[in-house]
């Protein structure tokens, strides 16, 4: 097999982006059965995983920033 052939085959996997988003959401939550993890590794497209992970991390940071701004502006933090 040529170098990089495994990556090309993995990137050609026909998994749906929604399936990838579900797997990333479970990963952020931190709870995953070993069988589900093994299935995801065998089926998910690594390009989709990277894109969904970056989007998930960005949304997480934006929600945290919004939450901190909301708490500060509500006056609860200054009590």
Beta strands, then each sheet from edge to edge (+ up, - down):
end
